Amino acid sequence: MNNKITFKLNADPLILSALREDITSEDVSTNSVTPNAKVGVADLICKEDGVICGLDVFERVFTLLDSNTRVELFANDGDKVTKGQLLARIKGDIRTLLSGERTALNYLQRMSGIATYTRNVAALLEGTSIKLLDTRKTTPNNRIFEKYAVRIGGGNNHRYNLSDGVLLKDNHIGAAGGVAKAIAMAKSYAPFVRKIEIEVENLEMVKEAVEAGADIIMLDNMTHDEMRDALAIINGRAEVEISGNVTRENIEKIKDLGVDYISSGALTHSAPILDVSLKNLRPIEQ
């Protein structure tokens, strides 16, 4: 990750929490076969084609356990990688390598899977001006890693969390008493620098949102014909986002509409992992 300070402030506590989840008192398996310090090396091997992401996180798992651990990287986040490729070599106390292996791989596999899936979806939008967005449908306590992976894969981040922007969804509209009231209340409460985005489900709501001065209108789970009619109503008076069950399989069917954004929760909640493995652990003489 580029901003090392932000990374340490935000990611380190989460990585430590993940390690504590896996090691509550001791690593019984490792301590039984390696009771004393012994230096070793292991190879990080890619087991399928994809986009690698999370190498800094992979390394940080081990250095948090033991600052003397050294990781030599042979790839960078965002690189296309192939089955059998040597991605990194890690050297340190064998006990550290064994105890940190699963946590480090969990992060790397998950982040690389998201980056790979996002890259494949983004490729379907090439040649258009549409921005591919993620959502808040992330794994609890892993948002910083998953949204980073989306960016590495070629997507863009929607708001990071609830403090990051105004998005009025169906239940907000219900709480306010209607589309126009929700927008008016948001304009009155939110800082003037915030854009007001609202989710709509039918053409009547689209008309209300335009008349109330929404900055961004999200067309949620509409049919192709409904979205085309909605765009005619909006007529450039607001930016337009399409959302609702958008996946790699159906995104090409809606990209012809010429909207500004397409958001997809599938980027984070449905991406399969990329299979990578730590192999060939062997002791070395100092």
LINBEL-V156945 format. One record per pair of residues at least 12 apart in sequence whose C-alpha atoms are under 6 Angstrom apart, sorted by sequence separation. I is the first residue (numbers start at 1). J is the second residue. D is the distance in whole Angstrom. If there is no record, write none. Layout:
BEGIN
I;J;D
I;J;D
END
This chain:
BEGIN
75;87;6
74;87;5
74;88;5
73;88;4
72;88;5
72;89;5
71;89;6
196;214;6
197;215;6
246;264;5
71;90;4
196;215;5
197;216;4
198;217;5
199;218;5
200;219;5
201;220;5
240;259;5
241;260;6
70;90;6
195;215;6
197;217;6
198;218;6
200;220;6
240;260;5
241;261;4
242;262;5
243;263;5
70;91;5
241;262;5
69;91;6
133;155;6
216;238;5
218;240;6
69;92;5
132;155;5
133;156;5
134;157;5
135;158;6
215;238;5
216;239;5
217;240;5
218;241;5
219;242;5
220;243;5
221;244;5
53;77;5
132;156;6
133;157;5
134;158;6
216;240;6
218;242;6
220;244;5
52;77;5
133;158;6
52;78;6
51;78;6
52;79;6
51;79;6
51;80;5
50;80;6
51;81;6
166;196;5
167;197;5
168;198;5
169;199;5
50;81;5
167;198;6
49;81;6
180;212;5
49;82;4
48;82;6
49;83;5
115;149;5
119;153;5
48;83;4
111;146;6
114;149;6
115;150;5
118;153;5
119;154;6
47;83;5
46;83;5
47;84;6
115;152;6
46;84;5
62;100;6
111;149;5
115;153;4
46;85;5
45;85;6
45;86;5
45;87;6
44;87;5
61;104;6
44;88;5
43;89;5
58;104;5
42;89;6
42;90;5
41;90;5
41;91;4
40;91;6
40;92;6
39;92;5
39;93;5
40;94;5
54;108;5
38;93;5
39;94;6
37;93;6
38;94;6
54;111;6
53;111;6
53;112;4
52;112;5
51;112;6
51;115;6
51;116;5
50;116;5
78;152;5
121;248;5
137;265;6
132;261;6
134;263;5
130;260;5
131;261;5
132;262;5
133;263;4
134;264;5
135;265;5
138;268;6
130;261;5
132;263;6
134;265;6
118;267;6
117;271;6
114;271;5
113;271;6
113;272;5
113;273;4
113;274;5
112;274;6
110;273;5
109;273;5
109;274;5
47;275;5
47;276;5
46;276;5
45;276;6
45;277;5
44;277;6
44;278;5
43;278;6
43;279;5
42;279;6
43;280;6
42;280;5
42;281;4
41;281;6
41;282;6
40;282;5
40;283;4
39;283;6
40;284;5
END
